[in-house]
Amino acid sequence: MKTLLAINRIDRGGRVVETRKQHVRSFTQYLMELLYIAHAQIQSAAPRTIYDITGGYRTADVQSPASGYGYRRNKPSLLVASPGGKSQVLVGEVTQYSSASTIFTFDPGLSTLMPGELIGIQIGSSSAAVTPTDNRLASRIPHGRSAPVPAAARQDANLAGDTSDQNLTSWYGCLYVPKKQFDLTSVKFLLYRTGSPGNITIEVKTCRFAGGTTFTVLATTTSNGNTLPTGAPYEWREFVLPGPVTLLPGVPVTIWCQQAAANAIMRKYYNTSGGYGYFLNKQPRFGSADGSSYNSILMDLYGTSPREIEYGACDVSGLTAANPTAQFDIRRLFTNRSGGDITVRECGLYAAFPDTYSGSFCGSGGAVCICRDVISPDLVVGDGEVLAVTYTPQITV
């Protein structure tokens, strides 16, 4: 099999002003993983572990669900067609009921929906050398119209409404759902102390929605809790991460902290009269990590963000077979409305899949990078221009 990568840059008048063509040589091990999982019929009792685009590990198989009605029903594991931008794609989770007449129903939720921009063709700004183990683009350019934020600034926050205390004798914090892609550099929690808590540790981790998703620590750091105030006014204590962590739109992460002694207190919102968590509250992206529908975590997030480009739909079409070849196209349009130039140096394909779950679901939605190529020389897309990227896989007998 060989694959042709064709890139056309189109100006404001609709004229093709630049064309690049190169053969793809950089399929990653994760394409082979998904093909192997499907063809070897890997079951949930012994799933394979793969590295996804969040930087964390997941387990994957073809079995949906693990037992009961329809347990031999296979689930998809190589999805590359998607709508544009932040349109939602249902990737995982099929609820299994106890009677044969109502075996499966789709149950969309945070764990099962993925933004269309994270599935299919991707572009980025890094010229880092390609390796077979690349699990994502080195510096992905996200969907949108915004100019870059090159210096650390507030990217998102939940600042008001603290009504309750949370003792940090065990891990506690936020199940956070980003609205957009940005590089997280520091986190602030509203804290105080009642004694001498010592160091307080914070972790940013991949999120575990389903039984087969393994926590992976993306960053961790500490701060001296003995310097916190002992009461109001409380302190927005900043935890500076050792390096930036790229957060992806619509992909939850856990941001939480802990200290050994029972002397550090986190402020939060607690609603005693009804649900206020990430499914029900007015600020659903800051629900507590324990899944409570009554808590909302106060948090202030700082970081940088790159210049954005609009992601159109990723289309898979045009299957043709004429002796001795057969081929089809995977195509996506990118439109620059950011007010400045965007330099593209890399291109790739993200494939969505549902991970393993041992209960009544087919798993949470995830994505892996199945292909990454460096574009050389640099390709500069001006404001108002469109980039048309087409992958054409072809077999010859």
N, C-alpha and C positions, 0 to 999 in steps of 0.2 A: 504494500500500500504506500502511496505517496500523497502528499497534501500540498496544494499551492496556496500561498497567502498573497492576496492581491489587495492593495490599498490605493484608493483614489482620493485626492484632495480636491474639493469642489468649491469654487468661489461663490460670492453672493449672487452672481448672475446665473448660477447653475452650470457653469463651464468647468470641465475637468482640467485643472491646471498642473497636476502632478500625479504620476502613477508609479507605484512601486510593486514589484513582484519578486517573490522568493519562495523557494521550497522549504516547507517546515521540516526541521530536523530535531525539534525539541519537545517531543511528547514526553511527559514525565512518567514516573513509576505509578502515579495514581490513576492514569488511564488503564494501565495493566491491572491494577488492583481491582477497579470496578468491573473490568471485563472478566477477571478471574472469579470474582465473587458471583457474578451472574452465571457464568458457564460451569463453574464447579458446584453450583447450587449450595453455597455456604449457608449453614443453618444457624439459628440464633443461639443454640447451645454451645457453639464454638465459632463465634464471629471473628472477622479479621479486624485488626486495629489499623486505622489510617489517620493521617495528619491533615486536618482541614484548613480552610482559609482564615480561621480565627487565630491560628497558632496553637490550637489544642488538638488532643487526640479524641477520636470517636471509634466505636466499633460498628461494623456493617455486615449485613447478611441479606438474603433474599426472602426470608420467611416472614409471613404476615398473616395472622399473628403467630405466637409461639405454640399455641395449642387451641383446642376447641373447634368451633365451626369454622371451616375454611382455612385451616391452619396450613394447608399446602399451597395456598394462594401466594404467588410471587409478587414482590413489589418492585417498582422501577428503581434503577440505580445509575442512570446516565442521562440526565435531563439537561439539555443545552438550549432549547427554544424557550423564550420568555417574552413577556410584554416589556415595555420600556419603563425607565425611571424607577419610581417607588411603587409601581403597581405590584400587588401581592400575588405570589404563586404558592399554591398549596402543594407542599412537598411531602409531608409525612402525616402520620396519625390517622388511623382508621379505628373507630370504636367498635368493639365486638360485643354484641348483646348475647343474652343467654338462650334465645330461641332461634330456631332456624329461619323463621319468617322475618326477623330483623337482625341479620348477621352483622352488617357493616353500615355505619353512617360516618360521613366526614365531619370532623369537629375542629374547624379552624381555630387557631390560637397562636400565642407568641412562639410556641415551640415548633409549629408546623408551617408557618407562613414565612416566605423569604421575599425580599424586594427583587423585582425583575432585573435591576441593574447588577445584581450579584450572580446572575446566571447567564451563561453564554459568553460572547466575546467581550474581553476587557482590554483596556489600554493603560499604559503607565509611563512614568518619566525617568525610570532608572535604566542605565546601560550595564548593570551588573551582569557578569557572565552567567549563562544558563547552566544549571546542573540537573541531573535526572531526578533529584529529590526536591526540587522547587515545589513548595506547596501553595504559593500565591505569587502574584506579581510583586516585584521588589518595592515598587513605589506606585501603587495604583492611583489613577486619576478618577475621582468620584463623580457621580451624577449631580448636576445642578447648574446654576448660573452665577455662582458667587466668585468674587475675587479671592486671592489667597490671603491667609492671616499668617504671616511669617514669624511674628513674635508671639510668645505665650500670652493668651488672653482668655477671658471667660468664654467657654464654648456652650455650657449648659448649666442650669442650676435649679435647685428647689430650696428657697431661702426662708420662707415664712411659714408660720403656723405651728411652731413647736409648743406642744402641750404636755409632753410626757418624757420620762427618763428611761434609758435602757442601759443596764449595767453590762460592762464589757468583759465579764468573767469568761464568756465563751464568744466564739466568732459571731459577729452581728453586723449587718449593714444592708446594702441595697442591691436589688435585682434591677439593674439599670438597662434601659432600652434606648440606644442613641437614635436621634432623628436624622443625623447625617454622619458622614465619615469625618473623623478628625484624629489627630495624634495627641493622646492624653499625656500630659507631662506632670500634673500635680492634682491632688484631691484635697478638699477641705471638708472636715466634719465639724459640727458644733458640739464642743466638749467642755467638761469641767471635771474636777476631782473632789473626792471626800477624804483622801489620805495621801499616801505616796505610792502611786501605781507603777512607777518605773517606766520602762519603755512600752509604748503602744505600737503594735505591728499592724500594718495595713497590707492587704493583698488585692490584686486585680486578677480575677480568674475567669476562665471559660465557664459558661453556664451549664449546669446539669438539669435538663428538663426530664429526660428519660433515663431508664435504668442502664442503658448502654453507653451513656455519655460520660467520659472520664474528665474530672476536673484537671485543668492544667494551669499552673500559676504563670501568668504573663509578666508580672512585676510585683515586687514586695519592697517595703522600706519601713523604717521605724522613726518615732519621735519621742522625746522625753516627756512623759506624762506628769512628772513632778513639777513642771513649770506651768501647768494649767491653773486657771483660777479655781477657787474653792466654792464659787457660787456665781450668781448673776452679777454683772453681765458675763455670759459665757464667751468662750473663745472659738473663733473659726480657725482651728488648727490646720495648717497646711502640711501635707505629706508630699514631698517632692520625689517623684519616681526616679530610679537610677537611669532610665532611658525611656523614650516615648513608646507608648503602646497604641497601635492603630485600632480604633474602634470603628465598626462597620454599621451602617444604617439598618435598623430593625433586627440586629443580632444581639441578644442580651448578653451581658457579662455580670459577674458578681463582684461588687466592690465592698469590702468589709474590713473590720479591724477587731483586735483583741488585745488584752493585757492579762498578766497572770493573777494579780491581786484584784480584790473586789472594790477598787477605788477610783476607776475611771468611768465616767457617765457620758453617754451619747444622748443628745436631744433629738426627738422625733415627734411626728404628729400621730396621735392616737385618737380615733373616733369611736367613742363608746356606744353610739346610737345606731351605727350601721357600717357596712363595708366601706373601706376607703383604700383598699390595696390596688395592685396594678391592673386588675380587671375592672374595678368599679370607681376608682377615685378620679378627681379632676386633674390629677397629675400622674397618669398611669405609668409613666416611665421611671418612677422612683419608688416602686413598691418594695417592701422589705424582703430580704433574701430568704426568709423562712416561709414565704408564701402567704402570710397573714393578709386578709382582706381589710384589716383595721389599721394598718400602719403605713405611714409614708415617711421616708428617710430624708432628712435635711442634708443637702450635699451641694458643693460648689466645685465645678470641674473646669480645669484650665488646660490649654493646649494650643496647638497650631493646626492649620488646615490648608490644603493645596488649592490651587485654582481648579474650578469645576467645569465639566463639559456635559451636555445633555446626552443621555443614553437613550436611543430609540429601541424599538423592539428587536429582539434577536430571532431571525427567521431561519427555519430549516426547510428547504424546498428544492425543487428542480432535479429530482432523481431521474437520471437517464442511464440507459444501458444499451450500448451499441458495440458489438464485437470489434475489438477485444477489451473494451473498457466499460466501467460503470462508475458514476460519480454523482455527487449532490453538493449543494451549496449551503454554507452557514454564513449569514450576513447580518451586519448591524451598522446603522448610521449613528454618527456622533456629531452633534451640532454645538459649536462654540458660541455662546452668548454671554461670556464672562467679562467682556470689556477689554480683553488683552490677549496676547498670543499664548498658545499652549504648545509645549514641546513634547512630542511623543517619541519615546525611545524603546518601548517594549510593548508586546501584544500577547494575548493568551486566551485560553478558553477555561471557564469555570463550569463544572458539571454538578448539578444538584442531586442529592440522594437522601433517603430517610435512614436514620441510624437504627441500631438494635434496641429493642425493648422487650423484656421478658414477660410482660403482662398482656393487656388487651389492646395494645396499640402497635402500629408498625414503626413508631419511632419519631424523633424530632427531625426537622429538616436541616440539612447541612450542605456544604459544597466543597469540592476539591478542585485544585488546578490540574487539568489534564494536559495542558500544553502551554509553553511559554517561549517566545522568541524575541531576540533583540533586533530592533530596527536601526539600521545604519546606512547612511548618515542620519542625523536627527531630522525628524519631520515636524515642521512648524505649522500649526493650524492657527490662522489668524481669526480675530473676532468676526463672527458672521459666516465663517466658512464651515463646511461639512466634511467629515471624514467617513468614507465608505470602506468598511473592512470586510473582506470575504475570505473564508476558508473553504477550499474545495478538496475534500478527500476523494481519492480515486484509486481504483484497483484495476490492474491489467492482467489478463490471463494469456 
